[in-house]
Amino acid sequence: MKKFLKLIGILVVLVILTASVVAALTPWMDRWGATDQEMAATYPGDELLPEPASFINRAITINAPPTAIYPWLVQLDARKGGWYSYTWLETYLLNCRMVNADRIHEEWQNLKVGDQVHMCPGEPAPPPYTVVQIHPDQAIVLGHQENGKWVDIYQFVIVPQADSTSRLILRTRTMMTGGIWTVIHPGVFIMERGLLYGVKERAEQLSQMGNLH
């Protein structure tokens, strides 16, 4: 009995320590790579959920023009180009056996408002996103609705810079907080960081090839 109580005590301490570490790192994770100006900026899709319970900005610099970045965003979908993140995590931890494309597929470049964007190729899977807005070479906005109201907005925004680079900003505005959302928060950060680096690598290679189509 004493050993059992000791084990329970250790588990409780580990849970508390883990929660404390996640809480301490959350402000950093929620604005990873983003500048103060980007945090304060207004982007397409903000108006759909003006007062979110959670507001996240992650960003990366890409040495490529928007025309080399945008096509990769258009084919984001577990059933198309994938999510360009960590394949081993997608496959073995999330059970999402997708293929992350390494080239632009013309057959996937006809994204339209109202289309669905899938997180996993099969079932069971999270509800697919709906394409809400498309701004060619500038932004793609995805979202989830409940009872006719947007509860989760996922924004991919490309901002060209004076030095010919671009900033890719991934912004999340959501009402989904607490409970399971707190538990998976660090995992989402890891996967989204991988996504941003995945797009960066592919867009820079495409730009260097001088083939934007």
C-alpha positions in Angstrom: 0.0 0.0 0.0 2.8 2.4 0.9 4.5 1.7 -2.5 1.2 2.4 -4.3 0.7 5.7 -2.4 4.3 6.6 -3.2 3.7 5.9 -6.9 0.6 8.0 -6.8 2.5 10.9 -5.2 5.2 10.7 -7.8 2.6 10.8 -10.6 0.9 13.8 -9.0 4.2 15.6 -8.8 5.0 14.8 -12.4 1.7 16.1 -13.6 2.1 19.3 -11.6 5.6 19.9 -13.0 4.5 19.2 -16.5 1.6 21.6 -16.2 3.9 24.2 -14.7 6.4 23.9 -17.6 3.6 24.1 -20.2 2.1 27.1 -18.6 5.5 28.8 -18.5 6.2 28.1 -22.1 2.8 28.9 -23.5 3.4 32.6 -24.0 6.5 31.8 -26.0 4.9 29.1 -28.0 1.9 31.3 -28.8 4.0 33.9 -30.5 6.9 31.9 -31.8 8.7 33.8 -34.5 6.2 36.7 -34.5 7.1 40.3 -34.1 5.2 42.8 -32.0 4.0 44.4 -35.2 2.7 41.1 -36.5 0.9 40.4 -33.3 -0.9 43.7 -33.5 -1.6 43.7 -37.2 -5.0 43.0 -38.8 -5.1 40.2 -41.3 -7.8 38.6 -43.5 -10.1 36.5 -41.4 -9.8 38.5 -38.2 -13.3 39.9 -38.6 -14.8 36.4 -38.5 -13.9 35.9 -34.9 -13.1 39.3 -33.4 -13.0 38.3 -29.8 -11.4 34.8 -29.5 -10.8 33.0 -26.3 -7.3 32.1 -27.6 -5.2 34.2 -30.0 -2.0 32.6 -31.4 0.6 34.0 -33.9 3.5 32.0 -35.3 5.7 33.2 -38.1 8.8 32.5 -40.1 10.9 34.3 -42.7 11.1 32.7 -46.1 13.7 33.6 -48.7 11.2 33.6 -51.6 8.4 35.7 -53.0 4.7 35.1 -52.3 4.3 33.4 -55.7 6.7 30.6 -54.5 4.9 30.2 -51.2 1.2 30.4 -52.0 0.9 27.3 -54.2 2.1 25.1 -51.3 -0.6 26.6 -49.0 -3.3 25.9 -51.7 -2.6 22.2 -51.6 -2.5 21.8 -47.8 -4.7 18.8 -47.1 -4.0 15.4 -45.7 -5.6 13.9 -48.8 -3.6 16.1 -51.2 -0.2 17.8 -50.4 -0.2 16.9 -46.7 0.8 19.3 -43.9 4.5 19.5 -44.5 5.3 18.8 -40.9 7.0 15.9 -39.1 6.0 12.7 -41.0 7.0 10.3 -38.1 4.8 12.3 -35.7 1.9 12.4 -38.1 2.2 8.6 -38.7 3.1 7.0 -35.4 1.7 9.4 -32.8 -1.3 10.9 -34.6 -2.1 7.9 -36.8 -2.3 10.2 -39.8 -0.5 8.3 -42.5 -0.2 11.2 -45.1 2.3 12.0 -47.8 3.9 15.4 -47.7 4.3 16.6 -51.2 7.6 17.8 -52.5 6.3 19.4 -55.6 3.5 21.6 -56.8 0.6 19.5 -58.2 -1.5 21.5 -60.8 -4.5 19.3 -60.1 -4.6 20.6 -56.5 -4.3 24.3 -57.4 -8.0 24.9 -57.8 -8.9 25.5 -54.2 -12.3 27.3 -53.7 -14.2 28.9 -50.9 -16.4 26.2 -49.3 -14.0 23.4 -50.0 -13.0 21.1 -47.1 -9.4 20.7 -45.9 -8.7 17.5 -44.1 -6.4 17.0 -41.1 -6.0 13.2 -41.6 -6.5 11.2 -44.7 -8.9 8.6 -43.1 -11.1 8.1 -40.2 -11.3 8.7 -37.3 -10.1 12.2 -37.8 -10.7 15.8 -36.5 -13.5 17.6 -38.4 -12.1 19.1 -41.6 -11.6 22.8 -42.0 -13.8 24.8 -44.4 -12.1 27.3 -46.7 -13.6 30.7 -45.8 -11.5 33.2 -47.7 -8.9 33.0 -50.6 -6.7 36.0 -51.4 -4.3 34.8 -54.2 -0.6 35.1 -53.2 -1.7 36.8 -50.0 -3.7 34.7 -47.6 -5.9 31.6 -47.1 -8.4 31.5 -44.3 -9.8 28.2 -42.9 -12.3 27.7 -40.1 -14.8 25.6 -38.1 -18.4 26.6 -37.5 -20.8 25.6 -34.7 -24.5 26.5 -34.9 -23.7 28.9 -37.7 -21.0 30.8 -35.9 -17.2 30.6 -36.4 -15.5 29.1 -33.4 -12.1 28.4 -34.9 -10.2 30.5 -37.5 -6.9 29.3 -39.1 -5.2 32.0 -41.1 -2.2 31.7 -43.4 -0.9 35.1 -44.4 2.0 36.0 -46.6 3.6 39.4 -46.2 6.3 40.4 -48.7 9.3 42.3 -47.3 11.5 45.1 -48.8 14.5 42.7 -48.9 12.6 40.4 -51.3 11.9 37.8 -48.5 8.4 37.1 -47.3 6.9 36.5 -43.8 4.6 33.6 -43.5 2.3 34.1 -40.5 0.1 31.4 -39.1 -2.6 32.9 -36.9 -5.2 31.0 -34.9 -8.3 32.6 -33.4 -10.4 30.1 -31.5 -13.0 29.6 -28.8 -11.6 26.1 -28.2 -9.7 26.3 -24.9 -9.3 24.3 -21.7 -9.5 20.5 -21.2 -8.2 18.5 -24.1 -7.1 21.7 -25.9 -4.7 22.6 -23.1 -3.3 19.0 -23.2 -2.6 19.0 -26.9 -1.4 22.6 -27.0 2.3 21.8 -27.0 1.8 19.1 -29.6 0.0 21.6 -31.9 2.9 24.0 -31.5 5.4 21.3 -32.5 3.4 20.3 -35.6 2.8 23.9 -36.7 6.5 24.8 -36.3 7.2 21.9 -38.5 4.6 23.1 -41.0 6.2 26.5 -41.2 9.7 25.1 -41.7 8.2 22.6 -44.2 6.7 25.4 -46.3 9.9 27.5 -46.0 12.1 24.6 -47.3 9.8 23.9 -50.2 9.2 27.5 -51.2 12.9 28.4 -51.1 13.8 25.4 -53.3 11.0 26.4 -55.7 12.3 30.0 -55.8 15.8 28.9 -56.4 14.7 26.7 -59.3 13.2 29.8 -60.9 10.0 27.8 -61.5 7.0 29.3 -59.7 4.5 27.0 -61.3 
